Amino acid sequence: VVNEAAGTSSTSSTISFGVLVGADSTVENAGSIATRGGNAAGVRFGDGSSLTNSGSITTAGQGAEVVVGGANNAIANSGTIQSTGNFARAIELGEGFTLTNSGDIIAVGRAVTTTDNADITNSGTISAVEEEGIQLASGSVTNQAGGSFSGTVCIAAAPGASDPLTVANFGAINGSAADAGTGRIDAVVFGDGNDEFQQWTGASTAGWVDLGMGDATFVL
């Protein structure tokens, strides 16, 4: 599916999709894809599919999601992926997810949700208001110089996560909300794996880095 710069795809209903394709599909958007309504989705695709976005993909509605898929999906975003609406999320994908972001991924709910073996590289903006910036079970997150994360927790291990997760920060990671239980602002929260956090010269982290219950390493 190719939506060129002048192209527009829009829907409005209780459950709607701007683009709906199966497994091993390719979606390229340089135009505008917009959906509206509770539980709407901008792009839904199957396992092994990819999305290249240099335009805008937006959803508006409670519980809406911008991009939804299965396992082994890839997204390259240099445009805008944005959800609005109570607990509306931006990206929700399964294991083996690869994300390269140099644009804006913005959500009221969680900005990126994935599971195991994720590979996330950010030089743009990944921002959430009501939930985490990213939640994942294992893999790597590299925040490059000029990149920024924000959220109630910017980067969080999924509940029960026990496989290794590595976070390398060359940019800015900014926690935004105090935890109801501890009263502290968390920037990064790891799980039970042998995790690693790297803070490189010139980078900034605002908030706590919780190394979890595994054999974790902090590199400064």
Protein Blocks (a to p, Z undefined) as FASTA:
>chain_A
ZZdfkbccddddfbdcfbdcdehiacddfbdcddedehiafbdcdehiacddfbdcdded
ehiafbdcdehiacddfbdcddedehiafbdcdehiacddfbdcddfblfbdcfehiacd
dfbdcddfklcfbdcfbdcddddehiacddfblbdcdehiabdcddddfbbcddfbdcfk
lopacfbdcdfbccdddddehiaceddddebjbdcdddZZ
